[in-house]
């Protein structure tokens, strides 16, 4: 098999049987959904590699496998200070291909690897993007913003003080009403 040129339409079965490996760098901006979650200039690269193989599955039958590795450094918004925070995303995942969706659903609970339906034209870049999106932290923050000693502005302190009424002040007001 010749080296595939179109990663958006890969013949995974032939790729795996030839035990091929592809690697490359793709600008983060080419992953549109990932770039939407980023803030500021999105100038980084996604460094990725995919390797195909035919190996036995848990039942001993030959199965099509794809091993994916990817890493990227993306600028997200810190949920505490609202400034950009660089977040490193690392992916290392094995995928086993099955004949149809029903098989994937039936075998999903028992398998440690992710299951995908074998298609004639598989979009490897979409898979990379999906995995990177799932690796995004739910609440991105700077390490200093995670600690309790994280710096706060005078405005933030004033807002926090106003937002939390003193519970004893409420009791004191009840006490003065009775007298």
LUMVEX-391346 format. One record per residue (C-alpha): residue in one letter; x, y, z. Coordinates in steps of 0.001 Angstrom, whole numbers, padded with zeros to 6 digits, always signed. Layout:
N
aXYZ;...
// end
This chain:
179
x+000000+000000+000000;x+001236+003487-000844;x+001405+006065+001892;x-002101+007589+002196;x-002396+011195+001087;x-005894+011980+002328;x-006300+011571+006081;x-009972+012495+005801;x-010654+009356+003740;x-008360+006576+004955;x-008881+002908+004100;x-008263+001711+007660;x-008430-001978+006763;x-005672-001712+004132;x-003708+000652+006404;x-003809-001872+009262;x-003012-004888+007068;x+000061-003059+005744;x+000989-002205+009352;x+001565+001388+008314;x+002453+004324+010515;x+001802+007972+009738;x+002900+010983+011707;x+002709+014681+011195;x+001945+018125+012482;x-001295+019946+011787;x-002022+023533+012873;x-004552+023738+015710;x-006631+026188+013633;x-007341+023375+011148;x-009266+021597+013906;x-012190+024039+013853;x-014085+022726+016885;x-010922+022675+019000;x-009941+026167+017838;x-013385+027461+018906;x-012591+026504+022511;x-009277+028357+022398;x-008702+032001+023274;x-006407+034560+021660;x-003976+033625+018925;x-004231+029962+018073;x-000805+029368+016582;x+000210+025951+017903;x+000528+022595+016213;x-001043+019232+016920;x+001713+016629+016710;x+000161+013257+015962;x+000878+009701+014874;x-001366+006786+013893;x-000335+003189+013482;x-002411+000372+012043;x-002220-003293+012969;x-004081-006566+012678;x-004085-008308+016044;x-006321-010774+017838;x-009172-009372+019893;x-010278-010838+023257;x-011964-013780+021493;x-008815-014600+019508;x-010134-013440+016129;x-008039-011073+014012;x-009210-007477+014347;x-008267-004159+012798;x-006557-001839+015302;x-005467+001764+015200;x-003115+003268+017784;x-003331+007059+018080;x-000969+009447+019823;x-001387+013213+019765;x-000243+016205+021727;x-000999+019883+021559;x-000643+022973+023687;x-003785+025109+023470;x-004663+028477+025050;x-007865+028253+027095;x-009568+030715+029425;x-008726+030313+033115;x-012057+029972+034906;x-010847+031951+037898;x-008898+034909+036559;x-010307+034801+032985;x-006839+035192+031445;x-005397+032755+028885;x-003851+029607+030340;x-001780+027228+028200;x-003059+023661+028544;x-001133+020638+027316;x-003277+017886+025834;x-001830+014365+025539;x-003613+011477+023833;x-002567+007847+023656;x-005443+005584+022707;x-006071+002229+021028;x-009105+001675+018821;x-010475-001643+017618;x-012700-001650+014571;x-015843-003763+014444;x-018267-004557+011620;x-021260-002476+012720;x-022797-000276+015393;x-024709-003163+016978;x-021447-005069+017536;x-019820-001959+019016;x-022689-001492+021465;x-022737-005196+022401;x-018971-005382+023047;x-018437-001930+024546;x-018878-002874+028215;x-016362-005730+028124;x-013645-004028+026057;x-010880-001880+027488;x-010174-000237+024139;x-012486+002117+022283;x-014570+000532+019551;x-015214+002132+016189;x-017252+000944+013220;x-015116-000008+010220;x-015811+002319+007306;x-014420+002388+003771;x-013336+006011+004184;x-012307+006873+007730;x-011536+010459+008807;x-008383+010217+010955;x-008187+013988+011530;x-011762+014020+012886;x-010790+011204+015285;x-007758+013194+016457;x-009934+016259+017000;x-012587+014252+018891;x-009958+012826+021233;x-008383+016251+021839;x-011801+017731+022636;x-012477+014962+025144;x-009079+015645+026748;x-009924+019304+027440;x-010183+020019+031168;x-013680+020806+032411;x-012378+023809+034352;x-009066+025121+033007;x-007072+027121+035576;x-003573+028385+036209;x-001767+026443+038961;x-001734+029588+041119;x-005483+030014+040625;x-006046+026482+041923;x-004385+027203+045250;x-006216+028833+048134;x-003640+031600+048250;x-004484+032672+044718;x-004301+036432+044405;x-007591+038311+044250;x-008199+041863+043259;x-009738+044433+045650;x-012882+044393+043492;x-013213+040590+043796;x-012810+040786+047578;x-015481+043506+047830;x-017921+041492+045696;x-017331+038360+047780;x-017845+040299+051016;x-021158+041732+049740;x-022366+038417+048385;x-022046+036579+051709;x-024100+038169+054478;x-022916+037452+057972;x-025332+034858+059435;x-024862+036303+062924;x-025955+039718+061672;x-029277+038161+060667;x-029637+036608+064152;x-028785+039932+065770;x-031526+041670+063794;x-034049+039037+064965;x-032971+039539+068576;x-033456+043305+068446;x-036973+042920+066973;x-038197+040835+069944;x-037271+043478+072489;
// end
